[in-house]
Amino acid sequence: MLSLTLAAALSAFKGFDDDYYSQLKKLNVIFPLKKKNFILKYNCYHLIIIIFNKRKVGFIMMQESTLTQIPNGHNPYQRIKDLWKKHGELIAALTGGGLTLVAYLLGLMNVSYNWVLYPAAYLIGGYFKTRQGISDTIRTRQLNVELLMITAAIGAACINHWLEGAILIFIFALSGALETYSTAKSTNALSALMNLQPEVARLVANGNETMVSVTKIQPSDIVLIKPGERIPADGVIINGETTVNEATMTGESVPVYKKSGEKLMAGTMNLDGSVYARVTQRNSDSLFSKILELVQSAQKEKAPTQLFIDRFEKTYVKIVLITTAFMLFAPHFLFGWSWSETIYRAMVLLVVASPCALVASTTPAVLSAVAYGARRGILIKGGIHLEQLAMIKVIAFDKTGTITKGTPEVTRFINMSDKDDLLFLNHIAAIENQSSHPLGKAIVAYAEKASNDMTLPPVESIKVQPGYGVAGRVDNVDYKIGKTEMMDPVAMQQFNDANQSFGSDASETLVYIASGEKVIGAFALKDQIRDSAVAAIKSLKSYGIKTVMITGDNERTAAAVQKESGVSSYIANCLPENKAIEIKRLNKNYGHVAMCGDGINDTPALAQASVGLAMGAGNDAALETADIILMKNDLTKIADAVHLSRKMSRIVKTNIFFAMAMIAFLIAVNFLQFLTMPFGVVGHEGSTILVILNGLRLLRG
């Protein structure tokens, strides 16, 4: 348990009764501290309520940063427990292997009673696999490879071959521990999504404003949303106007102007205006909640290869156990073998039939491929994802932040004023520097790049018009900067007549500058195609992989990006929940589909795809959900990952064939009475070493 150290004395406590506490508890923001005390958490503050002998004696409001968590002195072994919980399987496997090595070395030195270390190696090294095998058998009522391994090891010990049994346990336990590490991150896929989910809302009823849990909000309720707050539920604005950053849901980098009558989405960020909204759906029915559900359901689906391995394991164990049972009795009666020879052959069969080489066929190859990918800036969360990537026929790309950079940049600039370009840019940048809008930031960055030593002049009469633009005065000159709707229609027509080619690119966003009665300039901004996008798409086509761009943009913008990037096709006007549907459709048509994205709106599609790829600079939710992460935001790494996956697939298939062939050969030779236990172990473990070395070739890519 953790105790809380307070940096200030408790203030006088008054007015906190049981009814008030009950109301706070209903908000779902109170949680117990050390069984007696409670913390009410709201934003970055904690209300610590101290309870002593069932009486509330004080409270204090403190910022979260002033609270320090320290280990409770009553539990000195907590670190050891945490270490064992996280690394216990690997520690047990290595300890068992160490005991086996020590026992073997002591045997070479003729040390008496060295054999007592072998039972310890059996118990420690095989603990986790034995527990897993027994629990899985009870739960599924099916035999498994874990039980077969333990039976083989016990059988080896029964005929006084302790070393061989201990080695079997060590190899199998170690491979299981490494497999656990490679798949551990997949359990955290929803953590980043949950952090974006609003917890409380400002409910307005009868003129009173009350903080309530979002789970208590019902359709038709009125909520107040202030600047800087996340929208708590899907709704419609009934009063006020604002700009909303919908990047978490749509992936689009440009904030959207919202006015009365327009829809709001839960989980998006209100930027610069207070609005009243009527809730249209319960929190559990919101688009944000649907995205959470889609990610959960998609991640529960097992890959075809995993299902095949599960089926094969059950069959393999049954065959080996039935064959061993047959070997315990039948040869004595059918071939006249002595009972000692019959039992000896049965135990050798258990040893050589243990799937050590089969297990090692994949783990070293996968770990080597993962290590090589990490060195190349490709983070792979598990071998199954590389295996799936080798079978990919189509890769779907999100547009914003994936094929494009995700931030607007000025591509063209027109100056029709009486000032030179640098002075004109200096004035416009001074005004836009007062705005937090992404387009304004892009204009300021463009002006700074044009002038290496730019000092912005003072600005007067700044006025922001949400959704339209900004106005201000510099050096006694009034400027208006913004959309077409902000300009005088006659002046706008005159500007367009004089610059007919300006605005011909559908993928560009236009910002105009007016002074007096004239439009005197304009900027064209565009979310630029990544430098690596064209090369990556070309490389994927050389591998026979079709590329598809999925975007929420309109047809015209999507077509322009397709032409510039070279993607095979596109799907436009695609809402977040429809992206997963499109991936399902592609999966149905092509069999195996990968999805590459970077935003929370991409997470259902990333989870639904056979393989999810995310950009390293993307949203945390996308990074958690994705199976493969491109750490350097270099799309050409996708082609490198495809090459690596296909090579790994070839090596794994070769290893599996060799391991199965060697097991079959050893079983046959044992049945012909040509194989002794030592040579059986040499053949069995030798084949294991060979497949491991073959897998390690992937360390070089």
LUMDOTI-587192 format. One line per 2 residues: number of its first residue (from 0); their letters; for each residue x, y, z of C-alpha. Coordinates in steps of 0.001 Angstrom, whole numbers, padded with zeros to 6 digits, always signed. Layout:
NUM	A	X:Y:Z | ...
This chain:
0	ML	+000000:+000000:+000000 | +001001:+003585:-000511
2	SL	+000809:+006322:+002071 | +000344:+009993:+001237
4	TL	+002701:+012673:+002590 | +001051:+016086:+002981
6	AA	+003183:+019204:+002655 | +000822:+021444:+004649
8	AL	-001207:+021395:+007830 | -004895:+020556:+007649
10	SA	-007251:+023499:+007568 | -010231:+023812:+009861
12	FK	-012977:+021424:+008790 | -016627:+022416:+008704
14	GF	-019785:+021574:+006865 | -018842:+018120:+005573
16	DD	-021680:+015799:+006516 | -022724:+012300:+005433
18	DY	-025241:+013607:+002872 | -022617:+015726:+001144
20	YS	-020204:+012797:+001139 | -022886:+010562:-000425
22	QL	-023447:+013097:-003190 | -019718:+013238:-003936
24	KK	-019508:+009466:-003987 | -022215:+009298:-006668
26	LN	-019929:+011284:-008981 | -017582:+008286:-009154
28	VI	-014611:+010550:-008407 | -014092:+009496:-004788
30	FP	-011833:+006543:-004124 | -010538:+005094:-000832
32	LK	-007108:+005845:+000577 | -005710:+003417:+003173
34	KK	-009256:+002109:+003847 | -010181:+005076:+006089
36	NF	-009355:+008295:+004272 | -010666:+009422:+000884
38	IL	-009480:+011516:-002045 | -011805:+013541:-004257
40	KY	-009931:+014094:-007530 | -010888:+016824:-009981
42	NC	-008541:+017836:-012835 | -005093:+018495:-011313
44	YH	-006374:+018937:-007744 | -007041:+016491:-004927
46	LI	-009376:+017072:-002011 | -007942:+014943:+000765
48	II	-010568:+014083:+003347 | -009054:+012832:+006561
50	IF	-011157:+010465:+008653 | -010132:+009566:+012192
52	NK	-012144:+007234:+014405 | -015093:+007455:+011964
54	RK	-015152:+011259:+012270 | -014187:+013608:+009459
56	VG	-011673:+015957:+011038 | -010233:+017927:+008126
58	FI	-009623:+018418:+004450 | -007116:+020182:+002194
60	MM	-007037:+021094:-001525 | -003632:+020431:-003083
62	QE	-002241:+020265:-006588 | -001349:+016764:-007749
64	ST	+002306:+017748:-008157 | +002560:+018529:-004449
66	LT	+001545:+015011:-003466 | +004344:+012509:-003000
68	QI	+003854:+008752:-002878 | +006269:+006836:-000652
70	PN	+006485:+003133:+000186 | +004522:+002104:+003246
72	GH	+006837:+000851:+005957 | +004402:-001942:+006878
74	NP	+005146:-003803:+003619 | +008961:-003988:+003089
76	YQ	+008683:-006864:+000582 | +006481:-005036:-001924
78	RI	+009366:-004482:-004354 | +010217:-008172:-004294
80	KD	+006574:-009069:-004908 | +006358:-006646:-007814
82	LW	+009611:-007988:-009290 | +008382:-011584:-009011
84	KK	+005007:-010695:-010504 | +006637:-009053:-013521
86	HG	+009695:-011271:-014081 | +008944:-014416:-012063
88	EL	+008637:-016743:-015058 | +012011:-015705:-016479
90	IA	+013691:-015822:-013038 | +012388:-019353:-012452
92	AL	+013543:-020544:-015878 | +017053:-019099:-015460
94	TG	+017319:-020423:-011912 | +016374:-023911:-013093
96	GG	+018929:-023677:-015892 | +021597:-022482:-013451
98	LT	+020925:-025363:-011046 | +021125:-027815:-013964
100	LV	+024502:-026397:-015045 | +025897:-026513:-011491
102	AY	+024719:-030109:-011025 | +026317:-031122:-014333
104	LL	+029660:-029483:-013453 | +029659:-031064:-010007
106	GL	+029047:-034424:-011659 | +032106:-033927:-013875
108	MN	+034126:-033320:-010699 | +032691:-036495:-009136
110	VS	+031104:-034579:-006282 | +028776:-036784:-004263
112	YN	+025053:-036008:-004055 | +025211:-033592:-006964
114	WV	+021986:-035204:-008173 | +019988:-033454:-005420
116	LY	+020179:-030242:-007457 | +018224:-031817:-010311
118	PA	+014933:-032133:-008395 | +015341:-028493:-007393
120	AY	+015856:-027567:-011065 | +012739:-029557:-011956
122	LI	+010597:-027855:-009301 | +011814:-024290:-009846
124	GG	+012300:-024309:-013620 | +009091:-026171:-014349
126	YF	+006846:-024401:-011832 | +005168:-021899:-014167
128	KT	+004761:-024298:-017098 | +003396:-027016:-014828
130	RQ	+000910:-024633:-013246 | -000116:-023367:-016684
132	GI	-000490:-026884:-018061 | -002623:-028075:-015152
134	SD	-004846:-024962:-015072 | -005354:-025031:-018855
136	TI	-006222:-028721:-018744 | -008786:-028145:-015990
138	RT	-010257:-025138:-017793 | -010400:-026583:-021317
140	RQ	-010506:-030291:-020432 | -007820:-030792:-023072
142	LN	-004248:-032068:-022771 | -001450:-029686:-023801
144	VE	+002251:-029485:-024631 | +003119:-028225:-021137
146	LL	+001919:-031472:-019558 | +003761:-033474:-022205
148	MI	+007017:-031698:-021391 | +006626:-032343:-017663
150	TA	+005747:-035994:-018296 | +008831:-036400:-020513
152	AI	+011076:-034842:-017876 | +009657:-037090:-015122
154	GA	+010042:-040077:-017411 | +013713:-039249:-017980
156	AC	+014230:-038988:-014222 | +012527:-042364:-013682
158	IN	+015209:-044093:-015745 | +017969:-042081:-014030
160	HW	+018512:-039511:-016817 | +018050:-036411:-014688
162	LE	+020216:-034135:-016824 | +018252:-034742:-020012
164	GA	+014950:-034045:-018257 | +016278:-030870:-016645
166	IL	+017481:-029565:-020015 | +014044:-030229:-021504
168	IF	+012409:-028205:-018727 | +014896:-025331:-019018
170	IF	+014533:-024880:-022787 | +010756:-025088:-022694
172	AL	+010413:-022776:-019665 | +012789:-020188:-021153
174	SG	+010931:-020081:-024451 | +007656:-019616:-022564
176	AL	+009068:-016695:-020554 | +010347:-014971:-023692
178	ET	+006982:-015462:-025384 | +005278:-013843:-022391
180	YS	+007510:-010773:-022715 | +006859:-010439:-026459
182	TA	+003072:-010339:-025989 | +002806:-008373:-022724
184	KS	+002250:-004954:-024324 | -000897:-006020:-026135
186	TN	-002825:-005915:-022835 | -002343:-002111:-022629
188	AL	-004082:-001274:-025909 | -006979:+000547:-024241
190	SA	-005052:+002552:-021630 | -004351:+005531:-023896
192	LM	-007949:+005564:-025134 | -009334:+005604:-021595
194	NL	-007156:+008602:-020682 | -008980:+010670:-023318
196	QP	-012435:+009772:-022044 | -014151:+012690:-020193
198	EV	-015020:+011945:-016570 | -017271:+014828:-015493
200	AR	-019623:+017330:-017120 | -021205:+020682:-016193
202	LV	-024933:+019867:-016082 | -027195:+022937:-016304
204	AN	-030702:+022573:-014851 | -033069:+025339:-013673
206	GN	-030309:+027892:-014084 | -027949:+025986:-011770
208	ET	-024638:+024464:-012842 | -023664:+021119:-011251
210	MV	-020634:+018885:-011801 | -021799:+015325:-012495
212	SV	-020274:+012118:-013789 | -020613:+011674:-017553
214	TK	-022337:+008342:-016852 | -025253:+010276:-015332
216	IQ	-025894:+012419:-018418 | -029074:+011597:-020334
218	PS	-030325:+012678:-023787 | -031932:+016172:-023737
220	DI	-029768:+017285:-020774 | -028089:+020699:-021177
222	VL	-024348:+020904:-020497 | -021950:+023842:-020413
224	IK	-018557:+023352:-022061 | -015867:+025925:-021330
226	PG	-012627:+026619:-023282 | -009953:+023991:-022732
228	ER	-012430:+021273:-021679 | -013159:+018017:-023473
230	IP	-016694:+017624:-024752 | -018343:+015125:-022357
232	AD	-020991:+013647:-024687 | -022303:+013758:-028231
234	GV	-024593:+016760:-028556 | -025817:+019824:-030491
236	II	-024900:+023443:-029706 | -027940:+025487:-028628
238	NG	-026132:+028674:-027594 | -022702:+030122:-028347
240	ET	-019946:+029504:-030876 | -016445:+028083:-030639
242	TV	-013663:+026282:-032432 | -013271:+022566:-031728
244	NE	-010156:+020460:-032199 | -011517:+017178:-033559
246	AT	-008097:+015670:-034307 | -008608:+012945:-031684
248	MT	-011645:+011684:-033598 | -011165:+012657:-037242
250	GE	-007382:+012956:-037404 | -007690:+016332:-039166
252	SV	-005182:+018936:-037951 | -007293:+022063:-038656
254	PV	-009808:+022951:-035864 | -013454:+023218:-036916
256	YK	-015682:+026244:-036300 | -018914:+025312:-034524
258	KS	-022035:+027444:-034054 | -025593:+026957:-032855
260	GE	-027235:+023892:-034383 | -023971:+022062:-035172
262	KL	-022970:+018704:-033698 | -020278:+018049:-031107
264	MA	-018461:+014759:-030549 | -017512:+013380:-027145
266	GT	-013773:+013297:-026501 | -012933:+016296:-028725
268	MN	-011430:+019503:-027320 | -013251:+022848:-027027
270	LD	-010691:+025566:-027805 | -011842:+029170:-027510
272	GS	-015511:+029638:-026673 | -018059:+028659:-024016
274	VY	-021071:+026879:-025450 | -024272:+025313:-024192
276	AR	-025117:+021976:-025815 | -028070:+019600:-025702
278	VT	-026963:+015994:-025181 | -028183:+013704:-027974
280	QR	-026844:+010358:-026751 | -025838:+008723:-023510
282	NS	-022128:+008480:-022851 | -022196:+004720:-023471
284	DS	-023685:+005324:-026939 | -021282:+008070:-028023
286	LF	-018916:+007724:-030947 | -015994:+007690:-028510
288	SK	-017481:+004745:-026595 | -018156:+002938:-029864
290	IL	-014470:+003301:-030764 | -013523:+001739:-027413
292	EL	-015877:-001179:-028039 | -014566:-001691:-031574
294	VQ	-010981:-001887:-030333 | -011929:-004352:-027590
296	SA	-013899:-006670:-029884 | -011310:-006629:-032656
298	QK	-008456:-007525:-030281 | -010338:-010566:-028961
300	EK	-010277:-012194:-032402 | -007465:-014751:-032744
302	AP	-005260:-014910:-035822 | -005686:-017993:-038074
304	TQ	-002141:-019169:-037300 | -002805:-019003:-033575
306	LF	-005958:-021082:-033980 | -004023:-023631:-036029
308	ID	-001322:-023913:-033348 | -003982:-024452:-030672
310	RF	-005544:-027279:-032679 | -002190:-028833:-033522
312	EK	-001062:-028787:-029885 | -004049:-030820:-028734
314	TY	-003582:-033397:-031487 | +000184:-033623:-031022
316	VK	-000030:-034263:-027274 | -002658:-036961:-027698
318	IV	-000621:-038755:-030365 | +002546:-038747:-028245
320	LI	+000788:-039926:-025083 | -001115:-042657:-026900
322	TT	+002072:-043808:-028624 | +003976:-043801:-025314
324	AF	+001222:-045812:-023613 | +001365:-048263:-026499
326	ML	+005173:-048505:-026180 | +004921:-049290:-022438
328	FA	+003189:-052628:-023039 | +002734:-053640:-026656
330	PH	+006395:-054322:-027671 | +006743:-056798:-024789
332	FL	+003895:-058899:-026139 | +004281:-058232:-029872
334	FG	+008075:-058411:-030270 | +009180:-060257:-027156
336	WS	+011089:-057295:-025697 | +012001:-057530:-022054
338	WS	+010092:-055342:-019648 | +013206:-053242:-018919
340	ET	+013777:-052710:-022662 | +010115:-051864:-023203
342	IY	+010021:-049261:-020416 | +013400:-047854:-021531
344	RA	+012146:-047376:-025107 | +008965:-045722:-023869
346	MV	+010971:-043227:-021804 | +013302:-042492:-024722
348	LL	+010206:-041859:-026827 | +008949:-039281:-024342
350	VV	+012313:-037491:-024458 | +012753:-037411:-028231
352	AS	+009087:-036563:-028838 | +009177:-033522:-026543
354	PC	+008653:-030432:-028724 | +011783:-028486:-027724
356	AL	+013008:-028129:-031311 | +009483:-027332:-032429
358	VA	+009165:-024553:-029850 | +012638:-023228:-030697
360	ST	+011674:-023140:-034365 | +009889:-019841:-033873
362	TP	+011109:-018043:-030717 | +014775:-017322:-031697
364	AV	+013756:-016375:-035226 | +011051:-014044:-033951
366	LS	+013268:-012411:-031305 | +016069:-011949:-033841
368	AV	+013689:-010363:-036325 | +012270:-008098:-033618
370	AY	+015787:-007053:-032522 | +016827:-006308:-036103
372	GA	+013634:-004330:-036669 | +014277:-002271:-033522
374	RR	+017728:-001335:-034797 | +016105:-000214:-038047
376	GI	+013462:+001916:-036292 | +010675:-000675:-036537
378	LI	+009111:-001587:-033175 | +007332:-004960:-033408
380	KG	+005106:-006002:-030494 | +005031:-009731:-031246
382	GI	+006088:-012394:-033701 | +002515:-013155:-034732
384	HL	+002306:-009683:-036248 | +005403:-010253:-038392
386	EQ	+003981:-013587:-039494 | +000722:-011900:-040487
388	LA	+002586:-009110:-042282 | +004234:-011679:-044565
390	MI	+000779:-012591:-045917 | -000469:-009031:-046447
392	KV	-002077:-008325:-049821 | -003312:-004760:-049139
394	IA	-002098:-001922:-046920 | -004586:+000838:-046066
396	FD	-003204:+004260:-045108 | -004782:+007089:-043159
398	KT	-004139:+010395:-044936 | -003518:+013057:-042298
400	GT	-000357:+012446:-040286 | +000491:+009258:-042178
402	IT	+000740:+009930:-045902 | +000870:+013648:-045084
404	KG	+002850:+015356:-042325 | -000268:+016254:-040311
406	TP	+000467:+019993:-040003 | -000339:+022688:-042588
408	EV	+002464:+024568:-044372 | +002365:+027631:-046598
410	TR	+002870:+026589:-050229 | +002089:+029867:-052022
412	FI	+001937:+033538:-051066 | +000532:+036516:-052978
414	NM	+001337:+040127:-052060 | -000729:+042831:-053813
416	SD	-000126:+045519:-051188 | +002142:+048576:-051518
418	KD	+004682:+046986:-049133 | +007562:+044662:-049953
420	DL	+007144:+040974:-049134 | +009219:+040959:-045944
422	LF	+007451:+043963:-044388 | +004043:+042635:-045425
424	LN	+004804:+039201:-043938 | +006093:+040895:-040799
426	HI	+002759:+042680:-040270 | +000652:+039584:-040941
428	AA	+002835:+037396:-038705 | +002516:+039923:-035864
430	IE	-001270:+039548:-035955 | -001311:+035774:-036443
432	NQ	+001162:+035403:-033582 | -001673:+036405:-031268
434	SS	-003714:+033386:-032435 | -003393:+029727:-031436
436	HP	-004942:+028485:-034682 | -002755:+025943:-036609
438	LG	-003097:+027960:-039843 | -001901:+031080:-038017
440	KA	+001079:+029204:-036615 | +001954:+027985:-040107
442	IV	+001873:+031577:-041444 | +004119:+032768:-038599
444	AY	+006554:+029918:-039289 | +006595:+030856:-042996
446	AE	+007346:+034493:-042168 | +010144:+033508:-039773
448	KA	+011682:+031297:-042444 | +011538:+034128:-045006
450	SN	+013286:+036529:-042624 | +016142:+035153:-040529
452	DM	+016056:+038069:-038074 | +012389:+039013:-037699
454	TL	+011218:+041276:-034886 | +007445:+041482:-034725
456	PP	+005935:+044964:-034304 | +003291:+045698:-031639
458	VE	-000313:+044873:-032523 | -003452:+046798:-031571
460	SI	-007186:+046055:-031619 | -006834:+042267:-031906
462	KV	-010201:+040622:-032469 | -010662:+036905:-033066
464	QP	-013743:+035764:-034976 | -014044:+032017:-034208
466	GY	-014315:+029941:-037343 | -013545:+032871:-039657
468	GV	-010235:+034542:-038820 | -008577:+037392:-036948
470	AG	-008351:+041183:-037305 | -005783:+043630:-035965
472	RV	-003875:+046896:-036492 | -000139:+047201:-037147
474	DN	+001590:+050558:-037766 | -001836:+052249:-038042
476	VD	-002934:+049856:-040798 | -006005:+047672:-040250
478	YK	-005864:+044077:-041494 | -008396:+041276:-041717
480	IG	-007005:+037753:-042141 | -009225:+034758:-042703
482	KT	-011756:+032943:-044875 | -013612:+034203:-047948
484	EM	-016701:+034870:-045807 | -014723:+037457:-043830
486	MD	-013948:+039489:-046961 | -016027:+042018:-048915
488	PV	-017681:+040087:-051818 | -016813:+042750:-054446
490	AM	-013171:+042953:-053305 | -013024:+039148:-053230
492	QQ	-014264:+038925:-056822 | -011697:+041481:-057977
494	FN	-008909:+039491:-056327 | -010068:+036215:-057899
496	DA	-010257:+037833:-061354 | -006688:+039030:-060999
498	NQ	-005422:+035645:-059686 | -007464:+033024:-061501
500	SF	-004972:+030205:-060987 | -004854:+030765:-057234
502	GS	-006917:+028150:-055412 | -006980:+025646:-058263
504	DA	-005452:+022931:-056065 | -008290:+021180:-054215
506	SE	-005984:+020010:-051430 | -005018:+023565:-050413
508	TL	-006599:+025756:-047705 | -006784:+029455:-048604
510	VY	-006339:+032386:-046195 | -006960:+035935:-047474
512	IA	-005694:+039325:-046248 | -007768:+042490:-046597
514	SG	-007023:+046096:-045740 | -009480:+048892:-046283
516	EK	-011834:+047873:-049067 | -009402:+045615:-050921
518	VI	-008097:+042057:-050681 | -004348:+042664:-050836
520	GA	-002889:+039194:-050362 | -003420:+035529:-049733
522	FA	-001772:+032370:-048466 | -002270:+028848:-049789
524	LK	-001613:+026221:-047126 | -001418:+022495:-047512
526	DQ	-000778:+019412:-045440 | +002297:+018269:-047355
528	IR	+002937:+014725:-048539 | +005690:+013058:-046514
530	DS	+008996:+012786:-048349 | +009005:+009045:-047717
532	AV	+005407:+008397:-048837 | +005971:+008173:-052607
534	AA	+009054:+005940:-052254 | +007292:+003695:-049726
536	IK	+004217:+003199:-051907 | +006410:+002435:-054918
538	SL	+008373:-000174:-052909 | +005186:-001834:-051653
540	KS	+003891:-002125:-055204 | +007122:-003929:-056154
542	YG	+006238:-006532:-053494 | +002832:-006988:-055138
544	IK	+000995:-005154:-052345 | -001968:-002904:-053210
546	TV	-002171:+000456:-051386 | -005426:+002171:-050345
548	MI	-005845:+005606:-048728 | -008737:+005998:-046247
550	TG	-009653:+009567:-045332 | -012477:+011686:-043974
552	DN	-011769:+014335:-046632 | -014014:+014902:-049640
554	ER	-013555:+013213:-053021 | -011755:+016172:-054589
556	TA	-009099:+016431:-051869 | -008617:+012645:-051731
558	AA	-008125:+012465:-055509 | -005496:+015215:-055390
560	VQ	-003534:+013396:-052665 | -003812:+010092:-054549
562	KE	-002329:+011671:-057663 | +000578:+013169:-055714
564	SG	+001366:+010146:-053521 | +000767:+007335:-056022
566	VS	-001574:+005185:-053907 | -003513:+002596:-055900
568	SY	-006963:+003801:-054763 | -008727:+005802:-052066
570	IA	-011858:+005789:-049898 | -013131:+009331:-049159
572	NC	-015718:+010756:-046723 | -014989:+007921:-044299
574	LP	-016090:+008460:-040682 | -014065:+006927:-037801
576	EN	-016487:+004052:-037182 | -016620:+003320:-040918
578	KA	-012851:+002867:-041172 | -013101:-000441:-039319
580	IE	-015973:-001461:-041610 | -013853:-000681:-044679
582	IK	-010992:-002761:-043254 | -013424:-005667:-042741
584	RL	-014552:-005315:-046348 | -010955:-005308:-047595
586	NK	-010193:-008343:-045418 | -013106:-010160:-046996
588	NY	-011965:-009302:-050523 | -008203:-009823:-050120
590	GH	-007765:-012085:-047090 | -005047:-010183:-045236
592	VA	-005004:-006387:-044818 | -002699:-004041:-042884
594	MC	-003687:-000580:-041655 | -001270:+002321:-041104
596	GD	-002502:+005324:-039097 | -001623:+007785:-036354
598	GI	-004812:+009098:-034671 | -007408:+007888:-032176
600	ND	-009873:+007724:-035070 | -007637:+005065:-036614
602	TP	-007597:+002769:-033567 | -010655:+000643:-034475
604	AL	-009245:+000062:-037965 | -005772:-000673:-036544
606	AQ	-007280:-003259:-034199 | -009503:-004745:-036923
608	AS	-006710:-005153:-039482 | -004571:-008291:-039671
610	VG	-001635:-006016:-038804 | -001844:-002469:-037418
612	LA	+001014:-000051:-038127 | +001338:+003346:-036426
614	MG	+003579:+006360:-036887 | +005894:+006958:-033927
616	AG	+004777:+010584:-033560 | +001098:+009599:-033593
618	ND	-001569:+009592:-030901 | -000841:+007439:-027813
620	AA	-003995:+005409:-028419 | -002842:+004497:-031929
622	LE	+000620:+003566:-030635 | -000874:+001283:-027982
624	TA	-003301:-000391:-030382 | -000893:-000874:-033292
626	DI	+001086:-004100:-033707 | +004072:-002436:-035399
628	IL	+005308:+001132:-034816 | +007489:+003118:-037236
630	MK	+009599:+004979:-034678 | +011167:+007450:-037150
632	ND	+007927:+008202:-039063 | +009612:+006833:-042181
634	LT	+007061:+005063:-044389 | +009816:+003282:-046328
636	KI	+010297:+001191:-043181 | +007020:-000556:-044023
638	AD	+008681:-002146:-047060 | +011642:-003120:-044838
640	AV	+009206:-004714:-042385 | +007507:-006645:-045198
642	HL	+010893:-007963:-046399 | +011851:-008937:-042837
644	SR	+008517:-010658:-042233 | +008734:-012729:-045414
646	KM	+012276:-013841:-044619 | +011243:-014751:-041072
648	SR	+008292:-016711:-042407 | +010580:-018766:-044677
650	IV	+013004:-019506:-041826 | +010220:-020463:-039406
652	KT	+008632:-022818:-041925 | +012028:-024418:-042604
654	NI	+012659:-024833:-038883 | +009253:-026390:-038265
656	FF	+009692:-028868:-041108 | +013184:-029809:-039908
658	AM	+012068:-030165:-036269 | +009106:-032366:-037164
660	AM	+011243:-034473:-039506 | +013917:-034953:-036809
662	IA	+011320:-035950:-034201 | +009808:-038457:-036634
664	FL	+013269:-039854:-037448 | +014266:-040237:-033786
666	IA	+010954:-041918:-032967 | +011421:-044379:-035839
668	VN	+015044:-045190:-034883 | +014003:-045664:-031263
670	FL	+011278:-048067:-032319 | +013918:-050063:-034263
672	QF	+015998:-050259:-031037 | +018973:-048435:-032557
674	LT	+018702:-045357:-030335 | +019997:-045034:-026793
676	MP	+018977:-042336:-024333 | +022251:-040310:-024657
678	FG	+022105:-040342:-028463 | +018414:-039529:-028303
680	VV	+019188:-036449:-026230 | +022056:-035510:-028591
682	GH	+019795:-035811:-031623 | +016925:-034031:-029919
684	EG	+018938:-031184:-028433 | +021189:-031002:-031522
686	ST	+018177:-030344:-033715 | +017088:-027698:-031215
688	IL	+020458:-025937:-031467 | +020376:-026062:-035272
690	VI	+016966:-024421:-035530 | +018038:-021782:-032991
692	LN	+021147:-020937:-035034 | +019068:-020781:-038192
694	GL	+016710:-018351:-036514 | +019570:-016183:-035272
696	RL	+020486:-015443:-038894 | +017733:-012850:-038785
698	LR	+019908:-010695:-036509 | +021546:-009556:-039753
700	G	+018216:-008923:-041447
